[in-house]
Amino acid sequence: MKISLVKKEKPVSIRALALLDKFESFFTSLIAAESAPISVPALAAVRAGGKRLRPLLLIISASLGSKVDKGKLLNACSAVELVHLASLVHDDVLDGSDTRRGVSTINANFGQTRAILIGDYLFGLAFRLLSKEGENRLIEPLAIASVHLSSGELRQRQTLRQLDQRIDEYLGKIYTKTAALFIASCLIGARLAEVDEATAALLEDYAGGLGMAFQIYDDILDFTGDANVLGKPIGNDIREGTVTLPMIYALNHDDDYLPRALNNPTSANIKEAVDFVHACGAIDSAREKAKEFVAGAIQAAGDLPDGWPRRDLISLGNFVIDRYH
Amino acid sequence: MCLAELEVEVNRARERFIEIAADFQSPARELVGEPDLLLAKLFFGTIMLGDHRPRESGVRAAVSLELLNRALELGKEQLKTGYREELLLVTDYLYAQAIDEVIAIEEAAVIGILAGAIMAAAADRMEDPRADHRPRLARAALDLGVAIGQIDARAVEMVKAASLRLKIDWPGLWLELMPEGWVREYLTISIEAST
């Protein structure tokens, strides 16, 4: 299995990493226990790696409580990661992606039909797993996040190649696409920990800010990252017609590069558009926006009760900035 | 405890389905269509075996079943005609809406039954893309009726036996395991009308 960035660079405490390791083993066993038509493709996707940020957020949030049932914790972590995994499996079908994190996707190896059905199955598994804990309050945040996720995807596809998107529209989309599941992860952790409402609200603010920043940085990486590390070529969002924050800032300048590349995504057009996005300062503007969100997140975390979970959340926020500056 | 009462509940489910669907995002709003209500009938028929009337939670459970049915019907269309982005996005949307619809019931077991139906239908289609999802949802309808209704122990056993038999005997013989009486007759007529 590929080692996640979080485990490699360790921005959080050993306690959090140890629990994350326990989750990783549990999650792998959970998937492996399914029948072969599900487990074989799904395990390949799991073993391709991933930051496991959502389970990590859940673990840290839950650790604000004094005594959390480990079984419930592992099931809850698995549920949020399953919803995330299901969305990635379907995303790869929607994007026609052959690889993710350098590994062949389920649709590439087994076909679109199987990938769609596996995504459906994993989605159902997430909720069945959580329902076994018998606590509706743990399921509710994930249900809300799932509505956001699916709603966000619908909206994203409807706004492909739309050149007049506003920043608030983009932020609305990335809230549904990324922040919502971060929030659900922290809220489920908060409910496991039985923290008070004020603490839960701080966690919600933290997760929302971190999620927004994370997605903005991800969108920036599409212009600045290493294609070998990303597992996809630079400028892929342009190719797919997904208008992201760097592009919105760049489109404010009077130029033709982006409209041309979005409407006719040849390699030459994409390269010119990428170069322009860099040259016009759009990347820096997007970074500043992301930093604002992280700053808000860290401020929220700063008001949490003292202890290693609070320190870990702040450290994670700084890690997101440092890693993606 | 009568047919008129059951049909009132089924109609309430229909009205709620139409009401929430009107607020769905496009193109889910356009593709979700109208519910065929067979599952609502199976669910409320099971509830009617007891004296408890769950009202709002019953309507939500019925609507959730109908949403899942539409999601799976759209999924089936996709398997027949080939992958279409719109259908994949809308089925995902409807699955999420179906789960969200029953959160207000605050019964984790309800979510478990619906989630189990999603998993079972997906697994069936992996084996056979033409697999009919209705037995799985019909089973979920009966199981939900037992979970939400307050049915006497004997009737519960009969419904559970029928539920287990559903996958093998759809649309027919499992009905003979249901308690005799007007409910069984009503369900038989409803299934015959829809198949």
Interface residues (C-beta under 8 A of the other chain):
Chain A: S35 P37 I38 H90 V93 L94 Q112 T113 R114 I116 L117 I118 G119 D120 Y121 F123 G124 L125 A126 F127 R128 L130 S131 K132 E133 G134 E135 N136 I139 E140 A143 I144 S146 V147 L149 S150 S151 E153 L154 R155 R157 Q158
Chain B: Q25 S26 P27 A28 G75 Q78 L79 Y83 E85 L88 L89 V90 T91 D92 Y93 Y95 A96 Q97 I99 D100 I103 I105 E106 E107 A108 A109 V110 I111 G112 L114 A115 G116 A117 I118 M119 A121 A122 A123 R125 M126 E127 P129
